[in-house]
Amino acid sequence: MKKKVLALLALVSLIMLVAPLVNFSSGKSKHWSDWQESELYNLDFVLPVLGGFYYLLGISIAPEQVVIGKEGWLYLGDVYGGSITNKRIGVTPQDEVVAAKVMGAAAVWDKWFKHHGVKEYRIIIGPDKDTVYPEFLPDWAKPSSNPTFDALVNKADSKLFVNGLGALREAKQKYDVPLYFKTDHHWNGLGGWLAFNELAESLSRARPDLIFPSVEVSDHPKVVPWAGGDLAKFQRVRSLLKDQYVEMDMFASLPIEQYDFNSGRLISVGSNLELGAPDKPLMVKSVKALNNKKVLWLRDSFGSVMSPYMMATFSDVLQMHYGVANSEFYSHIFEKFNPDYVIVTVAERNSRIDYFQAFPPLSLSRPKETFVSHTRGEVVAKKDITVMEGDGAYRTAGENPYLVFKLQKPIKAKLSEQLVVDLKCDNGTDQVPVQMFWRTNNSDFSEDRRFRFIAYQGLTSVNLSSAASWVESEDVTAVRIDFESPGGCSKLTVGPLKLGINKL
């Protein structure tokens, strides 16, 4: 180690002596007075050499981004979700809490999607490279025997989560090529194919009518030389290191069309090759796909090598990075696209971020024929509202008008997640902003138990499963509806309120 340190110091000293001469000879001016000291000592020109020298010594020049492993393997550093440190520490009580939130949110999203007509919802977690190949990590980065990934998958609903870790670990003993790139943090085409097969098995159990590609992959897949990947780039040695690309082009000849979803503009027509994760909705159509089905695919870069398999299976795949999906996006998608399936592909390190802990936006629609009422509520109290002549007719008469509906019988909120209100406004507007509060046997109306939504003219069905405070409530006895813009709806007719479920 002492010799390595001395060699490193000598190299640094040499670089500092040479840097001004190199920059001056190839720079902006041949007059020393035109140069600033920071420009003369700019070391960009030497970073590839320095990165290569450090690489040979097993030292990262960007340790927060890349860690130098054994036998040419590189790994992500801590800046990416605490990749190294979190796994060295192992599962903490906070990890358990986060995992429970992720699982709870996934279950709510499943109900929310099905409320919108989605047949199946799945989340594919792509294990980090060091989860599948921990043996090539440097000794100091050895992961805990109680890994954080276990905290998540042990709580996962196998009907929603597709965990390919077992298949990947088994396959790495079978194939004579790695399932991940050595110089890049992603899995390769073989690793992605194995994960896609796990997805296929999961969906086939629920939807036997779906057809999935059946391809036998040789135990000795063909590989071709490939330039260094993103981790080599962080070390500035991308041009120096080589990797292997596993050729999995069995669906490349399939013709596909790419469209900008928002405008409908045709972007390209071509072969079925890998696609990066788009930051705006991208529609990919494949007329020769095995299933004439529509899929919303929310994904990150771990989905890139899986994209040819997805296109070979489904005719219409609308894909976008989950990181830019918001409530407006979902509203637009279900108004214009109405997918049959929703699939999420996420790298392990991102599977616990806030996005996967968050509940979906409120879901509004016209009531469906599948709605089953558990109880109904009749108006028993009011404020800043006067009764008019006519069944259920009222006039707002103050700044804070509301109606209180007493339920025929108390209900458990989580078992009655669908609210149906009947509201007609005198001005014919399609948008009536309201707030809903609820009372239980043990508590009165409060700010902790409320949410806002925009009611339609007439019947509106609201899916309440995305409101955490509703789901957690027990024995709801009454509901209060506050009208937030009394001036915009001074005369209104209100029918009975109903709570129940949509039987899917």
C-alpha positions in Angstrom: 0.0 0.0 0.0 2.9 2.4 0.8 4.3 1.9 -2.7 0.9 2.7 -4.2 0.6 5.9 -2.2 4.1 7.0 -3.2 3.4 6.2 -6.9 0.2 8.2 -6.7 1.9 11.2 -5.2 4.6 11.1 -7.8 2.0 11.0 -10.6 0.1 13.9 -9.2 3.2 16.0 -8.9 4.2 15.2 -12.5 0.7 16.1 -13.7 0.8 19.5 -11.9 4.1 20.3 -13.5 3.0 19.4 -17.0 -0.6 20.7 -16.9 0.3 24.4 -17.6 2.4 23.5 -20.6 -0.2 21.2 -22.2 -3.0 23.7 -21.7 -0.9 26.6 -23.0 0.3 24.7 -26.1 -3.3 23.7 -27.1 -5.2 26.7 -25.7 -6.7 30.0 -26.6 -3.6 32.2 -26.7 0.2 32.1 -27.0 0.6 34.9 -24.5 0.9 33.9 -20.9 -0.7 37.1 -19.7 -4.0 36.0 -21.4 -4.3 33.0 -19.2 -5.9 32.7 -15.7 -4.3 30.3 -13.2 -7.4 28.1 -13.1 -7.3 27.7 -16.9 -3.6 26.7 -16.9 -4.2 24.1 -14.2 -7.3 22.6 -15.8 -6.9 18.8 -15.6 -9.7 17.7 -18.0 -7.1 16.5 -20.5 -5.5 14.1 -18.0 -8.6 12.7 -16.3 -8.8 9.6 -18.6 -5.1 8.9 -17.8 -5.7 9.5 -14.1 -8.9 7.5 -14.1 -7.1 4.6 -15.8 -4.2 4.7 -13.4 -6.5 4.9 -10.4 -8.5 2.0 -11.8 -5.4 -0.2 -11.9 -4.9 0.7 -8.2 -8.5 -0.1 -7.4 -9.3 3.5 -6.6 -12.3 5.5 -7.9 -11.9 9.1 -9.0 -15.6 9.6 -8.3 -16.4 7.3 -5.4 -19.8 8.8 -4.9 -20.7 7.6 -8.4 -18.6 4.4 -9.0 -16.9 1.8 -6.9 -14.1 -0.3 -8.3 -14.8 -4.0 -7.7 -12.9 -7.2 -8.4 -12.1 -8.8 -11.8 -13.1 -5.7 -13.8 -16.6 -5.3 -12.2 -17.7 -1.7 -11.4 -20.6 -0.8 -9.2 -22.8 2.3 -8.4 -21.7 4.5 -5.6 -23.7 5.9 -2.7 -25.0 9.0 -4.5 -27.6 6.6 -6.1 -29.9 5.7 -3.3 -27.1 4.9 -0.8 -26.3 1.8 -2.9 -23.3 0.7 -0.9 -23.8 2.0 2.6 -27.5 1.0 2.9 -26.6 -2.6 1.9 -23.7 -2.7 4.3 -25.9 -1.7 7.2 -28.8 -4.0 6.3 -32.4 -3.7 7.2 -33.3 -1.0 9.7 -36.6 -0.3 11.5 -37.1 2.7 9.0 -36.7 0.3 6.1 -39.5 -1.8 7.5 -41.7 1.3 7.8 -40.9 2.3 4.2 -41.5 -1.2 2.9 -44.9 -1.2 4.5 -45.8 2.1 2.9 -44.7 0.9 -0.5 -46.9 -2.2 -0.1 -49.9 -0.3 1.1 -49.6 2.2 -1.7 -49.3 -0.5 -4.3 -52.5 -2.1 -3.1 -54.3 1.2 -3.3 -53.0 1.8 -6.8 -54.2 -1.6 -7.8 -57.7 -0.8 -6.7 -57.5 2.6 -8.4 -56.3 1.2 -11.7 -59.1 -1.5 -11.6 -61.6 1.3 -10.9 -60.5 2.7 -14.3 -61.0 -0.6 -16.1 -57.4 -1.9 -15.9 -57.4 -5.7 -15.9 -54.0 -6.3 -14.2 -51.3 -4.1 -12.5 -47.8 -5.3 -12.0 -44.5 -3.9 -10.6 -41.3 -5.5 -11.8 -38.3 -4.8 -9.5 -35.0 -5.0 -11.3 -32.4 -6.1 -8.6 -29.3 -4.0 -8.4 -26.2 -5.5 -9.9 -24.6 -5.9 -6.4 -27.6 -7.8 -5.2 -27.1 -10.5 -7.9 -23.3 -10.3 -8.0 -22.1 -9.3 -4.5 -19.1 -11.5 -4.8 -17.3 -9.0 -7.0 -17.7 -6.1 -4.7 -14.5 -4.9 -2.9 -14.1 -6.5 0.5 -14.9 -3.3 2.4 -18.3 -3.1 0.6 -19.5 -6.5 1.6 -23.3 -6.4 2.1 -25.2 -7.3 5.2 -26.5 -10.8 5.7 -29.9 -9.1 6.2 -30.2 -7.0 3.0 -32.6 -4.1 2.5 -34.1 -5.8 -0.6 -35.5 -8.5 1.7 -37.4 -5.9 3.7 -39.3 -5.0 0.6 -39.8 -8.4 -1.1 -40.7 -10.1 2.1 -43.8 -7.9 2.5 -44.6 -7.8 -1.2 -47.9 -9.1 -2.6 -46.9 -11.7 -5.1 -49.9 -10.9 -7.2 -48.7 -7.3 -7.7 -44.9 -7.5 -7.4 -42.7 -9.5 -9.8 -39.5 -10.4 -8.1 -37.0 -12.0 -10.5 -34.2 -12.2 -8.0 -34.5 -16.0 -7.6 -34.6 -16.6 -11.3 -31.6 -14.4 -11.9 -29.5 -16.1 -9.2 -30.4 -19.5 -10.6 -29.6 -18.4 -14.1 -26.2 -17.0 -13.3 -25.2 -20.5 -12.4 -26.6 -21.8 -15.7 -25.3 -19.4 -18.3 -21.6 -18.8 -19.2 -22.1 -15.1 -19.6 -23.1 -12.5 -17.0 -26.6 -11.2 -16.7 -25.4 -7.6 -16.1 -22.8 -5.5 -17.7 -19.5 -5.4 -15.9 -18.9 -1.7 -16.6 -22.5 -0.5 -16.5 -25.1 -0.7 -13.7 -27.9 -2.2 -15.9 -28.8 -5.8 -16.6 -28.2 -6.9 -20.2 -30.6 -8.4 -22.7 -30.4 -11.8 -21.0 -31.1 -10.5 -17.6 -34.0 -8.5 -18.9 -35.4 -11.5 -20.8 -35.4 -13.6 -17.5 -37.2 -10.8 -15.7 -39.7 -10.5 -18.6 -40.4 -14.2 -18.3 -41.2 -13.8 -14.6 -43.7 -11.0 -15.6 -45.2 -13.4 -18.3 -45.7 -16.1 -15.7 -47.4 -13.7 -13.3 -49.8 -12.3 -15.9 -50.5 -15.7 -17.3 -51.7 -17.0 -14.0 -54.3 -14.2 -13.8 -55.0 -13.9 -17.6 -54.6 -17.3 -19.3 -55.8 -15.8 -22.6 -52.6 -13.8 -23.0 -50.0 -15.1 -25.3 -46.3 -14.6 -24.5 -43.2 -15.3 -26.7 -41.7 -18.7 -26.3 -38.0 -18.7 -27.1 -35.3 -21.1 -26.0 -32.1 -19.2 -25.1 -28.9 -21.1 -25.5 -26.8 -21.9 -22.4 -24.0 -20.1 -24.4 -25.6 -16.9 -25.8 -23.7 -15.0 -28.5 -21.8 -12.0 -27.2 -20.1 -9.2 -29.1 -17.6 -6.6 -27.9 -19.1 -3.5 -26.4 -17.6 -0.2 -25.2 -17.5 0.6 -21.5 -20.8 1.6 -19.9 -22.0 4.4 -17.6 -19.8 3.3 -14.7 -16.7 3.3 -16.9 -17.7 6.8 -18.0 -17.8 8.0 -14.3 -14.2 6.7 -13.9 -13.3 8.4 -17.3 -12.1 5.1 -18.7 -14.9 4.4 -21.1 -12.6 4.3 -24.1 -10.1 2.1 -22.2 -12.4 -0.6 -20.9 -14.3 -3.1 -22.9 -17.5 -5.1 -22.1 -19.7 -7.8 -23.6 -23.0 -7.2 -25.2 -25.3 -10.3 -25.2 -27.2 -10.5 -28.5 -30.9 -11.1 -27.8 -32.3 -9.9 -31.1 -34.9 -12.5 -31.7 -37.6 -9.8 -32.1 -35.6 -7.2 -33.9 -37.2 -7.8 -37.3 -40.7 -6.9 -35.9 -41.8 -3.6 -37.4 -42.8 -0.9 -34.9 -44.1 2.6 -35.1 -43.3 5.3 -32.6 -45.7 8.2 -32.0 -45.7 11.3 -29.8 -48.8 10.4 -27.6 -49.8 14.0 -26.9 -49.8 15.2 -30.5 -50.3 11.9 -32.3 -47.3 12.8 -34.5 -45.5 9.8 -36.1 -41.9 9.9 -34.9 -40.4 6.9 -36.7 -41.0 3.6 -38.3 -38.4 0.9 -37.9 -37.1 -2.3 -36.3 -37.9 -3.4 -32.8 -34.8 -2.3 -31.0 -34.1 -1.2 -27.4 -35.8 2.1 -26.4 -34.6 4.3 -23.5 -37.1 5.6 -20.9 -38.9 8.6 -22.4 -39.5 11.7 -20.4 -42.8 12.3 -22.2 -45.5 9.8 -23.3 -44.3 7.7 -26.2 -46.8 5.4 -28.0 -45.2 2.4 -29.6 -47.4 0.3 -31.9 -46.7 -3.2 -33.2 -49.3 -4.6 -35.6 -47.6 -8.1 -35.4 -47.6 -8.3 -31.7 -49.0 -11.5 -30.1 -51.8 -9.7 -28.2 -54.0 -6.8 -29.4 -53.9 -5.2 -26.0 -53.1 -1.7 -24.7 -50.4 -1.3 -22.0 -49.3 1.7 -19.9 -45.7 1.0 -19.1 -44.1 3.3 -16.5 -40.4 2.5 -16.4 -36.9 3.6 -15.9 -33.7 2.6 -17.7 -34.0 -1.0 -16.5 -36.8 -1.3 -19.0 -34.6 -0.5 -22.0 -33.5 -4.0 -22.8 -37.0 -5.3 -22.1 -38.6 -3.0 -24.6 -38.3 -5.4 -27.6 -40.0 -8.2 -25.6 -42.8 -5.8 -24.6 -43.4 -4.8 -28.2 -43.4 -8.4 -29.4 -46.2 -9.1 -26.8 -48.5 -6.1 -26.8 -49.8 -4.1 -29.8 -50.0 -0.7 -28.1 -47.5 0.2 -25.4 -47.6 3.7 -24.0 -44.4 4.2 -22.1 -42.9 7.0 -20.0 -40.6 7.4 -17.0 -42.6 7.1 -13.8 -40.7 10.0 -12.4 -42.6 12.5 -14.5 -46.1 11.0 -14.1 -48.5 13.2 -12.1 -52.2 13.4 -11.6 -52.7 15.4 -14.8 -50.9 12.7 -16.7 -53.1 9.9 -15.3 -56.3 11.9 -16.0 -55.2 12.4 -19.6 -54.2 8.8 -20.0 -57.5 7.3 -18.8 -59.5 9.8 -20.8 -57.6 9.2 -24.1 -56.0 5.7 -23.9 -57.7 3.4 -21.3 -55.0 0.7 -21.0 -55.8 -2.9 -20.4 -52.7 -3.4 -18.3 -50.4 -1.2 -16.3 -46.8 -2.4 -15.8 -44.1 -0.6 -13.8 -40.4 -1.5 -14.2 -38.2 0.0 -11.5 -34.6 -0.5 -10.4 -34.2 -1.9 -6.9 -32.5 1.3 -5.6 -35.5 3.4 -6.7 -38.3 1.0 -5.5 -38.6 2.8 -2.1 -38.6 6.4 -3.3 -41.5 8.7 -2.5 -43.3 8.0 -5.7 -43.8 4.4 -4.7 -45.0 5.4 -1.3 -47.6 7.9 -2.5 -51.3 7.2 -3.1 -53.0 7.8 -6.4 -55.0 11.0 -7.1 -58.7 11.0 -6.4 -60.6 9.1 -9.0 -63.8 10.7 -10.4 -66.2 9.1 -12.8 -69.8 8.5 -13.6 -71.2 5.6 -11.4 -70.8 2.2 -13.0 -73.3 -0.6 -13.2 -71.0 -2.6 -11.0 -71.5 -0.2 -8.0 -73.0 -2.0 -5.0 -74.3 0.3 -2.2 -73.5 -0.6 1.4 -75.4 2.3 3.0 -77.0 5.6 2.1 -77.1 9.0 3.8 -79.9 11.5 4.2 -79.6 15.2 5.0 -80.0 15.8 8.8 -78.3 19.1 9.3 -77.1 22.1 7.3 -75.4 25.5 7.7 -75.6 28.6 5.5 -78.2 26.8 3.4 -82.0 27.3 3.2 -84.5 24.7 2.0 -86.4 25.6 -1.1 -89.6 24.2 -2.5 -89.0 20.9 -4.3 -87.4 17.6 -3.4 -83.8 18.1 -2.2 -83.7 21.7 -3.4 -81.6 24.2 -1.5 -80.2 27.8 -1.8 -76.9 28.8 -0.4 -77.3 31.6 2.1 -73.8 32.3 3.6 -70.1 32.0 3.2 -69.6 28.4 4.5 -72.6 26.3 3.3 -72.6 22.6 4.0 -75.0 19.6 4.4 -74.6 16.7 6.8 -75.7 13.3 5.7 -76.4 10.7 8.4 -75.7 7.1 7.3 -78.3 4.5 7.7 -75.7 2.3 9.4 -72.1 2.8 10.3 -69.6 1.4 7.8 -65.9 0.5 7.8 -64.3 3.0 5.5 -61.8 0.6 3.9 -64.6 -1.8 2.9 -66.7 1.0 1.3 -64.3 3.0 -0.8 -66.7 4.3 -3.4 -68.8 7.5 -2.8 -71.7 8.4 -5.0 -73.1 11.9 -4.8 -76.1 13.4 -6.7 -75.7 17.1 -7.3 -77.4 19.5 -9.8 -76.3 23.1 -9.9 -78.7 25.8 -11.2 -76.1 27.3 -13.6 -75.5 24.0 -15.3 -71.7 24.0 -14.6 -69.9 20.6 -14.9 -67.5 21.5 -12.1 -68.6 22.0 -8.5 -65.7 22.2 -6.0 -66.6 20.5 -2.7 -64.9 19.2 0.4 -65.9 16.0 2.1 -65.6 15.4 5.9 -66.7 12.4 7.9 -67.6 11.6 11.4 -67.0 8.3 13.3 -68.3 6.8 16.5 -65.2 8.1 18.3 -64.6 11.5 16.6 -66.3 14.5 15.1 -65.7 16.1 11.7 -62.2 17.5 11.6 -59.5 18.8 9.2 -57.7 15.4 9.6 -60.6 13.6 7.9 -61.3 15.4 4.7 -60.5 15.8 1.1 -61.4 17.9 -1.9 -62.8 17.0 -5.2 -64.6 18.5 -8.2 -68.1 17.0 -8.5 -69.8 16.5 -11.9 -73.3 17.9 -12.7 -75.5 15.0 -11.7 -74.1 11.7 -10.4 -70.4 11.6 -9.4 -68.6 8.5 -8.3 -65.4 9.2 -6.2 -62.9 6.4 -5.4 -61.8 7.1 -1.8 -59.1 4.5 -1.6 -56.4 7.0 -2.3 -57.3 9.0 0.8 -55.2 7.5 3.6 -57.3 9.1 6.4 -60.5 7.5 4.9 -59.0 4.1 4.6 -57.8 4.2 8.2 -61.2 5.3 9.6 -63.5 2.9 11.5 -67.3 3.0 11.9 -68.1 6.1 9.8 -71.5 7.4 10.9 -72.0 10.6 8.9 -70.6 12.6 5.9 -70.5 16.3 5.5 -70.3 18.0 2.1 -69.0 21.6 2.0 -69.6 23.8 -1.0 -66.4 25.8 -1.6 -67.8 28.3 -4.2 -71.3 29.1 -3.0 -71.6 32.0 -5.3 -71.1 29.8 -8.3 -73.9 27.4 -7.4 -76.4 29.5 -5.4 -79.3 27.1 -6.1 -78.8 23.3 -6.1 -80.6 20.0 -5.8 -79.0 17.3 -3.8 -80.0 13.6 -3.8 -79.2 10.9 -1.3 -75.5 10.1 -0.7 -74.3 6.5 -1.2 -71.2 4.5 0.0 -70.2 1.1 -1.3 -67.9 -0.6 -3.7 -67.4 -1.3 -7.4 -67.5 -5.1 -7.9 -64.9 -5.8 -10.5 
